[in-house]
Each structure stands twice: as structure tokens, then as C-alpha cells.
Amino acid sequence: MNSNKDQYKVIGLMSGTSLDGLDIVYCHFEKKNDIWDFTILNTQSVDYDITFKEKLKNTVNLDAVSLLAFHNEYGSWLGNQVKKFILDHNLKVDFISSHGHTVFHQPKIGLTYQIGSGQHLANACECKVISDFRTNDVALGGQGAPLVPIGDQLLFNQYDFCLNLGGISNISFENKGKRIAYDISPANMLLNFICATIDKSYDNRGEIAKTGKLNLALLSALNNLEYYKQPFPKSLGYEWFLEKVIPIINVSEDSPQDLLHTAVHHIATQIADTIKKVTKKHATILITGGGAKNDFLIEILQQKLNELTTVIIPPENIIDFKEALVFGFMGVLKERNEVNCLQSVTGAKKDSSSGTIYYPS
């Protein structure tokens, strides 16, 4: 372990549940006087083409052999993207830190599975790889999610709340000296699902949603989902969305505009309720992920929070690449054999230094 080293050059990889594509970030991490700092130097988003996106979306239905074969294929694909990125920018890299792409996330039965074989990735890009960050936490009885809060705690601790609006909305904050974090609700996963019915991949800045009207019956059905009554630690996966949310949307005969409008109100309501339960004082909230660019969603969220919270939208490279950045940082902590999964967040038996290291051969 490089425990004496305090500077790292890392590529972080993230593919989220909204299936937007692969986020690649090259960053430097440095520890000075026990405080971590980071610099984002190069970024790239690689869009999935339609065929590949459909293949990823369908992984949940594959038989075991086909899934394992695609796990290896996707790992090689990731490695090829990284190799090109390194050559294009002429980078020096200590290692690649990869989240992979989540197919199954059912911690109740001790299961979480991210495709993107670390060995195939390492062989394809000829670099050391650290991946598979969730399995160990689930093996320790945890949710294996969310994992980004370790980055919130050590890299973004100047904010009271860190909210990520990706496929799923999740939040992280300090409470009585412990980091607490959990998934709140579906976010872009829900909005993009509705957009797909009108042949759009997403609602740019929430402009379509803004033209719709509120469907109170639909809003009530969504807000009454059992998950919202459960205590944390808790986390959401695509299977839950398929089983619980899509049927509610599919039985509604409302227009896509009204569905989007109502979905935005639902997402904002769940987030605002979460924050109001936690704090009565004025707070700052850092918002990242694709949803931070949905002006209508941010506007409705701000309305529901009233003057309670100051919403901070950071520079675009942090909005888009914070998750990839933090998975890069989780690799650094694993490399140092330091804690990167927090018991207070996931509900595991203990904190752990999770991830598996692969060397190219």
C-alpha cells in the first residue's frame, strides 16, 4: 500500500442508472495537513449509442451466462475508452477507479452487482484498476449505497447538505458527528422514462415539464409509495422503479407534459420534506448531477424549501463529474487501506475499505 504517498493521479469512471453514458474524469488528489484537496484536469462524457443503451437497459433480463459474458465485454469496452482518453490527453495515471454499471441492487437479499470486469478493464487500458466498491459493504450487512458521502465528508464538507440529482436523488449530511446519507426518490430515471414516450432522451432545462399541469391523483399515488415511509439507511435500484413506479405512470392517461410536471413536483416534494425533517435552521445545499441543470425542478424545489435553504449550483465540471470524481477518490482511499464505506451511511456492521484491485496482464 502507498500509505506514505499523499498525491495521486487518478481516472474515475461512472455510469449511472439514468443511462446517459460513461463519465470519465482525470483528477489529482493531494493531502495536506490532514485535509484532502482535488483538481479536475480533464473530463469526457461518452454517450451510449442506441443499441448499447438498450443492451445495458436489458441486462436485468439476461440469463446468467449472457450477463457474465456482457460483464467481461463491458469491462473491455470501458478499458478501450480509458486507453483512448489517456492517449488523447497524454496523461500519467496511477490507477483507474471504476464504479461499473449497476444491474442488480437488492441488499435485502445480500445482492449488488455492477458489470464492467475490472480485469478486462485493466488488460484493455494496460493500467491498474480498482473497482467493485459495493460488494464488501453488502457482505457486511450494509446497503452498499450510497457511497458518494465519503467524498462529501472529505472533499465537500463546507456545505450542510450534498444533493445529487442523477437517475436517483440522494442526499448526504452530518448529524451528531456522523455522516448520514440515503436515496430519496427516483429523479432523472423517472423524468427520462416519461420523455422516452415522446421520443426525447431528456427534458432540456425542464422546459416541457413547465408547460404541464399538476395531476393531484398521480402526485398522491407517487407520494404514497411505501419506500418514503421507511427509515434510513435505505437505497433504491432500477428494479424498484420497474416494479413500483412505472405501473403508476403507465395507468395514467395524462399527457406527457402533465406527467413530467407532476413528476417534478413529486421529486421536489420528497427532497424538501427530507431536508425539513432534518434541519430547522438556514442551511446550504450543494446540488450536482444532471438534474441540477433542470431549471424547472430547481425552481420548484426552491419554492418548497422557502427561505430555509440556499441552493448552490457549482461549476459544470462538478455538476457533471462529481460522482466519477468521488469514485476516483474512493480508489485513493482503498489504495491507502483507509475507510471509504461508512457504516453510518449504509448500515453495515462496520466501516470498511472496499474495492478490488486488478493489475493488467
Beta strands, then each sheet from edge to edge (+ up, - down):
strand 1: 7-15
strand 2: 21-32
strand 3: 35-47
strand 4: 95-98
strand 5: 101-106
strand 6: 111-115
strand 7: 129-131
strand 8: 161-165
strand 9: 168-175
strand 10: 178-186
strand 11: 283-288
strand 12: 309-312
strand 13: 356-358
sheet 1: 3+ 2- 1+ 4+ 7+ 13-
sheet 2: 5+ 6-
sheet 3: 10+ 9- 8+ 11+ 12+
end
